[in-house]
Amino acid sequence: MEVVDQTSSGDFFDEAGNYNYYTGELYAGLFFTTGKVCGESNIVKGFDFRPRSKSGMAKHKEQLKMLFFNPGKKIPGIPFIGDKIDIFDPDRAELYEFSIGYDDYEGESCYIFTIQAKEDLRGKRNAIVIDKMVTWFHTKTMEVMARNYDMSYDAGVYDFDVHMEVQMTKFGEYLVPKLLRYTGNWDVVFKKRERSSFTATLFNFSN
């Protein structure tokens, strides 16, 4: 990986060039490389994510990949909320409203699948993490064109409120992400609250 241009301010990095903030470290771990990376596949479909076999930042990266590529599925290893992300579990699904619409997305005809938490959860708000998820499916290929989701939770020892957007595009036969946008804040006991936003734009793909 070549860093063409980089600008930072404040204490984003420490004196050794390491990230002072967890959000920055996780972002770099997902999108940047250190040294040479070999033997990886660019195929996500059917990939078996195994966060339990990892620890530290590697584990958190694996959990976030599961959230990006398999939203709505149970994510092991996250205290208090791992099973609450499984919105298609019968006990969890009854807390949501599901709807399907139809519209164009960037000139392509798409089905719009919306999952949103019911307004009156009658004390069951702490049973869910995903507040809303909207997915655009291409009507002909059923490929995911884009997905937005909002998540929030307060576990006492930590809390977060996050909005994420993912836009996809085709590169040859592959469906690849072209934009990822994040806005949110989170707080963990004994650490300072982090409020951040980023937009990652991916382009100039090559084989």
Backbone hydrogen bonds, N-H to C=O, Kabsch-Sander energy under -0.5 kcal/mol:
donor,donor_aa,acceptor,acceptor_aa,energy
4,V,2,E,-0.8
12,F,9,S,-1.2
14,D,18,N,-2.6
17,G,14,D,-1.9
20,N,12,F,-2.4
21,Y,12,F,-0.6
25,E,21,Y,-2.1
26,L,22,Y,-2.6
27,Y,23,T,-2.5
28,A,24,G,-2.5
29,G,25,E,-2.1
30,L,26,L,-1.6
31,F,27,Y,-2.2
32,F,28,A,-2.4
44,V,42,N,-0.6
47,F,44,V,-2.6
49,F,47,F,-1.0
53,S,50,R,-1.1
54,K,51,P,-1.6
58,A,55,S,-0.9
59,K,55,S,-0.8
60,H,56,G,-1.8
61,K,57,M,-2.4
62,E,58,A,-1.8
63,Q,59,K,-2.2
64,L,60,H,-2.3
65,K,61,K,-2.2
66,M,62,E,-1.9
67,L,63,Q,-1.8
68,F,64,L,-2.3
69,F,65,K,-2.9
70,N,66,M,-2.7
73,K,70,N,-1.6
75,I,82,G,-1.9
78,I,75,I,-0.8
81,I,78,I,-0.7
82,G,78,I,-1.8
84,K,81,I,-0.9
85,I,81,I,-0.7
85,I,82,G,-0.7
86,D,83,D,-0.9
87,I,85,I,-2.0
88,F,72,G,-0.8
89,D,86,D,-1.4
92,R,89,D,-0.9
93,A,89,D,-3.4
94,E,90,P,-1.2
95,L,92,R,-2.0
96,Y,93,A,-1.9
97,E,116,Q,-3.0
99,S,114,T,-2.2
101,G,112,I,-2.6
103,D,110,C,-2.4
105,Y,108,E,-3.1
108,E,105,Y,-1.4
110,C,103,D,-2.8
111,Y,137,F,-2.8
112,I,101,G,-2.0
113,F,111,Y,-0.6
113,F,135,T,-2.8
114,T,99,S,-2.8
114,T,112,I,-0.6
115,I,133,M,-2.7
116,Q,97,E,-2.2
117,A,131,D,-2.8
118,K,95,L,-2.5
121,L,119,E,-0.8
124,K,121,L,-1.2
127,A,124,K,-2.2
128,I,125,R,-1.4
129,V,84,K,-0.8
131,D,129,V,-0.7
131,D,150,D,-2.4
132,K,150,D,-1.5
133,M,115,I,-2.7
134,V,148,N,-2.8
135,T,113,F,-2.4
136,W,146,A,-2.5
137,F,111,Y,-2.9
137,F,135,T,-0.6
138,H,143,E,-2.8
139,T,109,S,-2.2
142,M,138,H,-2.3
145,M,136,W,-3.4
145,M,143,E,-0.5
146,A,136,W,-1.0
147,R,166,V,-2.5
148,N,134,V,-2.5
149,Y,164,M,-2.5
150,D,132,K,-2.6
151,M,162,V,-2.7
152,S,129,V,-2.2
153,Y,160,F,-2.1
155,A,158,Y,-2.9
157,V,155,A,-1.5
159,D,187,D,-2.1
160,F,153,Y,-2.3
161,D,185,N,-2.3
162,V,151,M,-3.2
163,H,183,T,-3.2
164,M,149,Y,-2.5
165,E,181,R,-2.5
166,V,147,R,-2.6
167,Q,179,L,-2.7
168,M,145,M,-2.8
169,T,176,V,-2.8
171,F,174,Y,-2.8
174,Y,171,F,-2.1
176,V,169,T,-3.1
176,V,174,Y,-0.6
178,K,167,Q,-3.0
179,L,167,Q,-1.6
180,L,200,A,-2.2
181,R,165,E,-2.6
182,Y,198,F,-2.7
183,T,163,H,-2.4
184,G,196,S,-2.3
185,N,161,D,-1.8
186,W,194,E,-2.0
187,D,159,D,-2.6
189,V,157,V,-2.9
191,K,188,V,-2.4
194,E,186,W,-2.6
195,R,193,R,-0.5
196,S,184,G,-2.6
198,F,182,Y,-2.1
200,A,180,L,-3.1
201,T,199,T,-0.6
202,L,178,K,-2.2
202,L,200,A,-0.5
